Amino acid sequence: MLLQPLFYGKEIHMTLTRFQLKILAICSMFLDHAMKIFEDVLEPAMGQTFYTAVLSLGRMAFLIFAFQLAEGVWHTHNVRAYLKRLFGFALLAEIPFQMVKSLILTGGISLSFGLTNVMMTLFLGALSCVAYAYSVQKDRRDMGKFTVFLIALLAEVMGTDYGGFGVMFVFVLWYTWHSPQRWRAMFWMILFYYGLWIPLALLSWGITFAAVFESFMYLAVSLGTWALLRQYHGEVGQKGGKYAFYLFYPVHLLCLAGAYCLVM
């Protein structure tokens, strides 16, 4: 009762800045990759349930990156330079990505090149937004919709990280950015993806406690990220370090691959 006058009539809101979201995304991404690379050591030490719970936090990264990309496409002053930057870093990150991917899948390093890393997914997502906007300017909205579909299909055929869903997720966020339906659209996209993926995963893995727990942890973390993103209201926060965030993706992959070779 003595503290009530201090808060009476006031609302306390949590606000996240763009910079804080970037830090959260790269921490989530690093955790995801590190946990997967060192699974053979970490899972027995942590226990399967706790390991899966921590690993699921890695689902935050793509949702935050896609969210910020949709905003970036809206606000960039030079669309061509923005697309070139995304594609350039997709090229730069591909070999480190394939090294880490082969470590996770086979336990050994093999070099390949296929442009399937998440930067490529983000590039294709941004490209779909730009292509649609250009088609609308030319009064060819149906052609724009078809182009978005083709780009999403291309991502799926190429096997990029998050595939066609990743492209469509970026596009839907961009398309609804200035609409009051934005949060609802994002919510249903997440629910659709995991609502479809969970049953398919269970059919593939078998209905076990581990499979059910992992599937619903992914869904819970994704919906938690959706709720977290709602606390962002356009504040930039700390400025600078734009290219550092782009470089973090390939650099941390190389570091993790190097650490695996030294330790394992």
N, C-alpha and C positions, 0 to 999 in steps of 0.2 A: 504493500500500500504506500510506503514512503517513496518508492521509486516511480509510482504511477504518474505524478505530475511531469516528470522528465520526458515521458514518452506520449503523454496524452495528446491526441490530435495529430500525431506524426505517424507517417508510414515509412518503414525501413525497407529499402529496395537494394538488392544485390545487383551491381552493374559490372559487366565484364567488358574490357576494351579489346580492340582488334589485336593488339600486341599480346595480351594475356591469352587470348584464344590460340594464337600461333604457338606460344610456348607450350600450352596444354596439348596441342596437336602433335608437335614434334616429340614431346615426352611420351605421349601415347604410342606414337609410331616406333620410337626407339625401344620401348618396353615390348611391344608386339614382336619386333624382329629379334630382339635379344632372347626373349622367352622361347621362341620357336627354334632358333639356332642352337641354344644350349638346353634343349628339352630333355635330352638323355641324362643330364646332370641335375637340372632343376626340378623336374617332375618327381623323381624318387625322393629328393630332399624335402620338397614342399608338400608332397601328397597330391594325388590326382585332383581332388576337389578344389583345394586351395590354389593349385597351379592353374586350373581352368578358370577360376574366378578372376585371378590376376591377369591371365592372358586375354580375357574378354574385354579388358579395359582398352586394348588395342583397337577395338571397333570405333573408338571415338575419333581417331585421326582422319579417316576419309570423310566422315560427315562434316567435320570442321573445315577441312581443306576445300571441299565442294561448296560449302556455304560461303566461304571467303572468296572463292573463285567467281561465283555468281555475282557477288557484290563487285568484284574487281572488273568484270566485263561491263557492268553498268557504268562504272566511274572512270575507267581508263580514258585518257585523252588520245591515245594512239593504239588503236585496235591491232594494227599489223605488228607493231613492235611487241605488244602483249602476247600475241600468238607465236611470234618468232621466239620470244623468250621461253615460253612454255615448251615449244618443240625442241629448242636447243638443249634445255635441261633434261628433257625426255631422252634425247640422244646421249647426253653425258652420263645419265644414270643407268642406262640399259645394261652395260656389262657388269657393273657392281650388283645390280639387281639380279641378274642371271647367276652370278657367283653365289649370292646368298640363297637364291631359290634352289640351286642345286645342292647346297649344303643342307638345307631343310629337308629336301626330298630324298637325297641319296647319301648324305654324310660326306660327300666329296665335292671338290670344286671343278666345274666344267664351264668353259667359256662358250657362249652362244649369243646370238643377236636376233631379237625378234620384235623389239619395241612393244613390250607388254607391261612395262612398269606403270605405276599409278600416275606418273607425270604424263604419260601418253594418254591415259584415260581422261585426265583433266584437260589436256590439250584438245582432245576430240569433243569434250563437253563444251569447252569455250567456243570451238569452231562451230558446233551446232547452233549455239546462241547467235553468233555473228551471221551465219548463213541464213537463219530464219529472219533476223532483223533486216538483212539485205533484201530478201524475198518480199517482205512486207512493204519495204520502200518502193519496190518495183510493182506493187499491187499483184503479187503472185503468192499469196498466203498458202494456197494448197501445195505449191511447189516447195515452199519452205518447210511445211510439215513432212513432206516426203523426203526432203533432204535430211532432216533431223532423224527420221527413221533409218535412212541409209547409213548415216554416220554411226548410229547406235548399233546397227547390224554389223558394220565394219569392226567396231570394237569387240563385238561378240565373236566374230570370225577370227580376228587376230588373237583373241584370248587375253586381252588386256586385263589388268587388275580391276575387278568389279564389272568388267565387260559392258554390255549394253545398258545394264542398270545404272552403272556409274555415269554414263553419258546422259541418260534420261534424268537422273537425279539432279545433275548440274543444270540441265535445261529447264526442268520444272521450277527449280529454285529461282533461276534467272527470270523466267517467264512470269512468275507470281511475285517477284520481289517487291513491287509497289502495290500489291493487292492485299486486302485484309485476309485473303484466303491462303496467304503464304504458309503460315504455320500449320494450317489444316492439311495443305497439300504435302508438306514435308512429313507430317505425321503418318499420313496414309501411304506414302511411298515407302517409308521404313516398315510399316506394318505389312505392306504387300510383299516386300522383299523377304522379310524373315517369316512372314506367314506362309510364303511359298517354299522358302528354303528349309524351314524346320521340318515339315512333313517329308520332303524329299530326302533330307539328311537322315531322318529316322528310318525311312524305308531302306536307305543304302547301308547305314551302320547297324540297323537292328534297334529295336526299342529297348535300350538299356538305360540305367540311371545316369551313366556318364554321358550318353548321347543327349538325353533329355535335358540334363543340367547344363551342358555346354550350349545347346541351342537356345534355351530360354535365358541364359546369362547374356548371350549376344544380343538378344532382343531387349532385355532390360537395360543394358548399357547403352544401346542405340537410342532408346526412348529417353533415358536419362540425359544423353547428349542433346537430344532435341529440346528438353526442358532447360538445359544449361544455355543453349544458344539463344533462347528467348530472353536471356538476361543481357544480351548485347543490344545496344541502342545507338550504334554508329560512332561511338567514341574511339578515337585512334589509339590513345595511350602513348607509350614511349615510341618515338619515331626513329627511323634509321634501321640499318641492317637488313634492307629488303633482299639483297642478293645472298646474305648469310643464310636466310631461311631456305632459299632455293638450293644453295650448296650443301646444306645440312643433309639433304636426302642422299645424294651419292656418297658423300664423305662418311656418314655414319655407317653406311652399308659396307664400305671398304674397311673401316675400322673393326666392325664386327667380324668380317671375314678374316681379317688379319689376326684378331684375338682368338678366333676358333683354331686357326692353324698353329698358333703358339701354344695354346693350352691343351687342346684335345689330341 
